[in-house]
């Protein structure tokens, strides 16, 4: 039997709680080039700043800016994904003008001309962006670069917040997230349940380790990981349908991108213990697997807590 966590159940739960985030500190030492890129003067205000014109080009940056009260003027989309994922429309659509955000191409191939036409005051990228692209972006506006990747989502949030003048708000959000994660961890038994994360990936599947977005949230919340997912050298490892049993755990959370094959269609799916125990949970693909942000962390934390303790 298939179980699903709906976006709206997440939203109603999250709107009744304190906004979440991460308790980390911004770096105290940076290279001269980074300092120059992150030159905007922070105002540390808690509300929106209408004078800022920010373009967000990489994973989680749109999410985090919206959480900080800033509507970017332009964003780049993930491959084969909506410009504004539905989980962000559910969360922010009633209070922020998401349809005003311009399309700036793909994350891996941003539209430089479109970005320039927006006359941004700040561009958010990451260090994994091609240097030739970064050079073109720097000719348009100051560029702040995070590290990118699911394993760096906490520090990247603080980096973007600092450049946007929202450090105090970010720190508060971070503390709330860590308090919530610590509360979940404190509620678990001495031997916590194992959780697995699986998504579609170009015709095959990918399981996520401890250095992924979902993996870091699971660790923060005190959940255990199956032996097959304790790797730390990369965020995820590809799996063929014949090896789908490696994704098994006491609880299995899986996401399917639209138009891609589902793991539920594989021959070995019914043999997984999580499936047999009705512990295989379909989740929002974008929120859990495509965006590394505080908003995603909130969604994953709430999903783990509400499902496993239900």
C-alpha positions in Angstrom: 0.0 0.0 0.0 1.3 3.4 -0.9 1.4 6.3 1.6 1.9 9.9 0.7 2.8 13.0 2.6 0.8 15.9 1.1 2.2 19.4 0.6 -0.8 21.0 2.3 -0.4 18.8 5.5 3.1 20.1 5.7 2.0 23.7 5.1 -0.7 23.7 7.8 1.7 22.2 10.3 4.5 24.6 9.5 2.3 27.7 9.6 1.4 26.8 13.2 4.9 26.7 14.3 7.9 29.0 14.5 9.8 29.4 11.2 12.8 27.2 11.1 16.4 27.5 10.1 20.0 26.6 11.1 22.3 27.6 13.9 25.6 28.1 12.3 27.9 31.1 12.1 29.1 33.0 9.1 32.8 32.7 8.3 35.0 35.2 10.1 37.7 35.1 7.4 37.3 35.3 3.7 39.4 35.9 0.7 39.7 39.4 -0.7 37.7 38.3 -3.8 34.9 36.9 -1.6 34.8 40.0 0.5 34.5 42.1 -2.6 31.7 40.0 -4.0 29.7 40.1 -0.7 30.0 43.9 -0.5 26.4 45.0 0.1 26.0 46.7 3.5 23.7 44.6 5.8 20.7 46.5 7.3 19.8 43.4 9.5 16.1 44.4 9.2 13.5 41.7 9.7 11.1 42.7 6.9 11.3 43.0 3.1 13.7 45.5 1.6 12.1 46.8 -1.6 15.3 48.5 -2.7 17.1 45.2 -3.3 17.0 43.6 -6.7 18.4 40.1 -6.2 18.8 37.4 -8.8 19.1 33.8 -7.4 20.7 31.2 -9.7 21.3 28.1 -7.6 19.7 25.5 -5.4 17.8 26.7 -2.4 18.5 30.4 -2.9 15.0 31.3 -4.0 13.5 29.4 -1.1 15.8 31.2 1.4 15.3 34.6 0.0 11.5 34.2 0.3 11.9 33.0 3.9 13.9 36.1 4.6 11.1 38.3 3.2 12.8 39.1 -0.1 11.2 38.4 -3.5 14.0 38.1 -6.0 13.6 39.8 -9.4 14.8 36.7 -11.2 15.7 33.1 -10.7 17.2 30.2 -12.6 15.4 26.9 -12.7 16.6 23.3 -12.1 16.6 21.1 -15.2 13.1 19.7 -16.0 11.6 21.7 -13.1 9.2 24.5 -12.7 10.7 28.0 -12.2 8.7 28.3 -8.9 8.2 24.9 -7.4 4.7 24.2 -6.1 5.8 23.8 -2.5 7.0 27.4 -2.6 3.8 28.6 -4.1 1.9 26.8 -1.3 4.1 28.4 1.3 4.5 31.9 0.0 2.0 32.4 -2.9 -0.6 34.2 -0.8 1.8 36.8 0.6 4.5 37.4 -2.0 4.2 38.2 -5.8 5.9 35.0 -7.1 4.6 35.6 -10.7 6.7 38.8 -10.9 9.9 36.7 -10.7 11.6 36.6 -14.1 13.0 33.4 -15.7 16.8 33.6 -15.9 17.4 30.3 -17.7 18.8 27.1 -16.1 21.0 26.8 -13.0 23.8 25.3 -15.0 23.3 27.7 -18.0 21.9 31.0 -16.8 20.7 33.6 -19.3 23.2 36.4 -18.9 21.3 38.9 -21.1 18.1 38.3 -19.1 20.0 38.9 -15.9 21.5 42.1 -17.1 18.2 43.4 -18.2 16.9 43.0 -14.7 19.5 45.5 -13.4 20.1 43.5 -10.2 21.9 45.0 -7.1 23.0 41.5 -6.1 23.4 38.1 -7.8 23.4 34.9 -5.8 25.5 32.0 -7.3 27.8 29.3 -5.9 31.4 28.3 -6.2 30.5 25.4 -8.5 29.4 27.8 -11.2 31.7 28.0 -14.2 34.3 30.7 -13.7 33.5 32.2 -17.1 29.9 32.6 -16.1 30.9 34.1 -12.8 33.0 36.7 -14.6 30.1 37.7 -16.7 27.9 38.0 -13.7 30.4 40.1 -11.8 30.3 42.6 -14.7 26.6 43.1 -14.0 26.4 43.3 -10.2 28.1 42.2 -7.0 28.0 38.4 -6.7 27.8 36.4 -3.5 28.8 32.7 -3.8 27.8 29.9 -1.6 29.4 26.4 -1.8 26.3 24.7 -3.3 25.2 21.2 -2.7 22.9 19.6 -0.1 25.7 19.2 2.4 26.3 23.0 2.6 22.8 24.3 2.9 23.2 25.7 6.4 26.3 27.8 5.7 25.0 28.9 2.3 21.8 30.2 3.9 23.9 32.4 6.3 26.1 33.6 3.4 23.2 34.7 1.3 21.4 36.3 4.3 24.6 38.3 5.3 24.9 39.6 1.7 21.2 40.6 1.7 21.4 42.3 5.0 19.3 39.8 6.9 21.9 38.2 9.2 19.9 38.7 12.4 16.7 37.2 11.0 18.7 34.3 9.5 20.3 33.5 12.9 16.9 33.5 14.5 15.5 31.1 11.9 18.6 28.9 12.2 18.2 28.6 16.0 14.5 27.7 15.6 15.4 24.9 13.2 18.1 23.4 15.4 15.8 23.6 18.5 13.1 21.7 16.5 15.6 19.1 15.4 17.0 18.7 18.9 13.4 18.2 20.2 12.8 15.4 17.7 16.1 13.7 18.6 15.3 13.9 22.3 11.9 12.1 21.6 13.5 9.1 19.9 14.2 5.8 21.6 17.7 4.7 22.4 17.8 2.8 19.1 16.2 5.2 16.7 14.5 3.9 13.5 16.4 3.8 10.2 15.3 6.1 7.4 16.1 5.9 3.7 15.9 8.4 0.9 15.3 7.5 -2.7 14.6 9.5 -5.8 14.3 9.0 -9.6 17.4 9.9 -11.5 17.5 9.8 -15.3 15.8 6.5 -15.8 17.3 4.9 -12.8 17.2 5.8 -9.1 19.4 7.4 -6.5 19.7 6.8 -2.8 20.9 9.6 -0.6 23.7 9.4 2.0 24.5 11.4 5.1 25.9 14.4 3.1 22.7 15.1 1.2 20.1 17.7 2.1 17.7 15.1 3.5 20.6 13.2 5.1 21.7 16.1 7.1 18.2 16.8 8.4 17.9 13.1 9.4 21.2 13.3 11.3 20.1 16.5 13.0 16.9 14.8 14.1 18.7 11.8 15.4 17.4 9.2 13.0 19.7 6.3 12.0 20.6 5.4 8.4 20.8 2.0 6.9 24.4 0.7 6.3 24.0 1.2 2.6 23.4 4.9 3.0 26.2 5.8 5.5 28.6 6.9 2.7 30.0 10.4 3.0 32.0 10.8 -0.2 29.0 12.1 -2.2 25.4 13.2 -1.7 23.8 10.2 -3.5 24.6 6.9 -5.3 22.8 5.6 -8.4 20.8 2.4 -8.2 19.5 0.3 -10.9 16.1 -1.4 -10.5 17.9 -4.7 -9.8 19.6 -3.1 -6.8 16.6 -1.3 -5.3 16.7 -3.5 -2.2 19.8 -1.4 -1.1 17.4 1.5 -0.4 15.4 -0.6 2.2 15.1 0.6 5.8 12.5 0.8 8.5 11.1 3.9 6.8 11.7 4.7 3.2 10.9 8.2 1.8 10.9 8.4 -2.0 10.3 11.1 -4.6 9.4 10.7 -8.3 10.0 13.5 -10.8 7.1 14.0 -13.2 7.3 11.8 -16.2 10.0 9.5 -14.7 9.6 5.9 -13.7 8.6 5.2 -10.1 10.5 2.7 -7.9 7.0 1.3 -7.1 7.0 -0.1 -10.6 10.1 -2.2 -10.1 9.9 -6.0 -9.7 11.7 -6.0 -6.3 9.6 -3.1 -4.7 7.1 -5.4 -3.0 9.9 -7.4 -1.4 11.2 -4.4 0.6 10.5 -4.5 4.3 9.5 -0.8 4.3 6.9 -1.5 1.6 5.6 -4.6 3.4 5.2 -2.7 6.7 3.4 0.2 4.9 6.4 2.4 5.7 7.3 3.5 2.2 6.2 7.2 1.9 5.9 9.2 -1.3 7.1 12.8 -0.7 7.4 16.1 -2.6 10.3 15.6 -5.1 11.2 19.3 -5.3 11.2 20.0 -1.6 13.0 16.8 -0.5 15.5 16.3 -3.3 15.9 19.3 -5.6 16.2 22.3 -3.3 18.7 22.7 -0.5 17.2 25.3 1.8 15.8 26.1 5.1 12.3 25.7 3.7 13.2 22.2 2.5 14.7 21.4 5.9 11.4 22.4 7.5 9.5 20.2 5.1 11.7 17.2 5.7 11.8 17.6 9.4 8.1 17.9 9.7 7.6 14.9 7.3 9.9 12.7 9.3 8.5 13.7 12.6 4.8 13.5 11.7 5.1 10.2 9.8 7.4 8.2 12.1 5.7 9.2 15.3 2.2 8.8 13.9 
